[in-house]
């Protein structure tokens, strides 16, 4: 789940930089950018595959909900 962690840190770092101060926001952004390369290649590929599968299942669920009128 490094992608989710990285994106969360980037968003929180930007929000902290805008609202609190860039002295707090920049380290969070830097850590978020580092998370994109953290871990081994095999581990990252498994995580990306899991998120791809989750995205596809959500897309199918949205299509089914749209067809059923929910």
VEXDREN-2710 file (C-alpha; in Angstrom, 1 decimal):
% VEXDREN-2710
k/r/px/py/pz
1/UNK/0.0/0.0/0.0
2/UNK/2.9/2.3/-0.6
3/UNK/1.0/4.2/-3.3
4/UNK/-1.8/5.1/-0.9
5/UNK/0.7/6.1/1.8
6/UNK/2.7/8.2/-0.7
7/UNK/-0.4/10.0/-2.0
8/UNK/-1.7/10.6/1.5
9/UNK/1.6/12.1/2.6
10/UNK/1.8/14.3/-0.4
11/UNK/-1.8/15.6/0.2
12/UNK/-1.3/16.1/3.9
13/UNK/2.1/17.7/3.4
14/UNK/0.7/20.2/0.9
15/UNK/-2.2/21.0/3.2
16/UNK/0.1/21.4/6.1
17/UNK/2.4/23.7/4.0
18/UNK/-0.6/25.9/3.0
19/UNK/-2.2/26.1/6.4
20/UNK/0.5/25.6/9.0
21/UNK/3.8/26.3/7.4
22/UNK/6.1/24.9/4.8
23/UNK/8.7/23.9/7.5
24/UNK/6.2/21.2/8.5
25/UNK/4.8/20.5/5.0
26/UNK/8.1/20.0/3.1
27/UNK/9.4/17.0/5.1
28/UNK/6.0/15.3/4.7
29/UNK/6.1/15.9/0.9
30/UNK/9.7/14.6/0.7
31/UNK/8.7/11.4/2.7
32/UNK/5.7/10.9/0.4
33/UNK/7.9/11.2/-2.7
34/UNK/10.4/8.7/-1.1
35/UNK/7.5/6.2/-0.6
36/UNK/7.2/5.9/-4.4
37/UNK/10.5/4.1/-4.5
38/UNK/10.4/2.3/-1.1
39/UNK/10.5/-1.5/-0.9
40/UNK/11.6/-4.0/-3.4
41/UNK/10.4/-4.2/-7.0
42/UNK/8.6/-7.4/-6.4
43/UNK/6.7/-6.0/-3.4
44/UNK/5.8/-2.8/-5.3
45/UNK/4.5/-4.9/-8.3
46/UNK/2.3/-6.9/-6.0
47/UNK/0.9/-3.8/-4.3
48/UNK/0.2/-2.2/-7.7
49/UNK/-1.5/-5.4/-8.9
50/UNK/-3.7/-5.4/-5.8
51/UNK/-4.7/-1.7/-6.3
52/UNK/-5.4/-2.4/-10.0
53/UNK/-7.6/-5.3/-9.1
54/UNK/-9.4/-3.1/-6.5
55/UNK/-9.9/-0.4/-9.0
56/UNK/-11.3/-2.8/-11.6
57/UNK/-13.7/-4.3/-9.0
58/UNK/-14.9/-0.8/-8.0
59/UNK/-15.5/0.1/-11.6
60/UNK/-17.6/-3.1/-12.1
61/UNK/-19.5/-2.3/-8.9
62/UNK/-20.2/1.2/-10.2
63/UNK/-21.4/-0.1/-13.5
64/UNK/-23.7/-2.7/-11.8
65/UNK/-25.1/0.0/-9.4
66/UNK/-25.8/2.3/-12.4
67/UNK/-27.6/-0.5/-14.3
68/UNK/-29.7/-1.4/-11.2
69/UNK/-30.6/2.3/-10.5
70/UNK/-28.9/2.6/-7.1
END
